[in-house]
Amino acid sequence: MICDIILWDAKGHYETASENYTLNANQFMMLPPGKFHNYQADIHNPWSIYWVHFSGELLHDLNRWLQTEEYVQPTNIDYNKKIIEQWAEMFAALDNGYSAKNLAFANLCLYKFLTFFLCQPNILPGIKEENPIEDSIVFMKSNIDKVLSVDELACQLNYSGSHYTALFKEKTMQAPIEYFIKLKVQYARQLLNQSNLKINEIADKVGYADPLYFSRLFKKITGKSPKEYRLAFNKEKIVNKNGKL
């Protein structure tokens, strides 16, 4: 089972064996295990996606009991910062290692995490609270083709560089520039998947004048060069479409 969520002003697309869907801000979807699917961010308004992939012996009963097949298509959800907080707790537990206690903690968190989607109570707040770090990430996405420093990012919020960095790490568990670079690579992956742009053209679109530097950075983060990544994606898509190993 895969659960994907978009909670900011963004958009993504995904397809199943029978349908194509667009996933907008404040929507989520759940995909059953063992089914063909392919999904990617919108080129012009790429998402920040949170996904959880889980399985288990009780999954069949959970699907039947809560009728999770209803959520294969995009489903609206009220904004609630507790969703991201719960996701971050699961991530932090697993990021610290796969000890029995960490796995138990992450699994117990998963139950609560799923209640936000499958058992939405009326008491969930529907009004988005102000969050300067979310605003900063939106600013990053709007300037994905630029080279920005910590001070320039902090200036947008009238913060000092050190205060901004501390807040950003608290919310995302990553340094601002590290996060910005990963957004650039994420966008580059989308362009590799969805366009026929050359590598140097993609490098320019994510703010790197030197395509060789961009390629080295891309490989450091993804494990593949841009060319290797595009070839692997195209090959996997053909295999999945044909339903062959």
Protein Blocks (a to p, Z undefined) as FASTA:
>chain_A
ZZdddfbdcddddddfkbccdddehiacdddehiacdddddfklccdddddddddjklmm
mmmmnopmlmmpccdddddfklmmmmmmmmmmmmnopcfklmmmmmmmmmmmmmmmmmcc
fklcfbdcddfklmmmmmmmmmmmbccdfklmmmmnopafklmmmmmmmmnopafklmmm
mmmmmmmmmmmmmmccdfklmmmmnopablklmmmmmmmmnopafklmmmmmmmmmmmmm
nopZZ
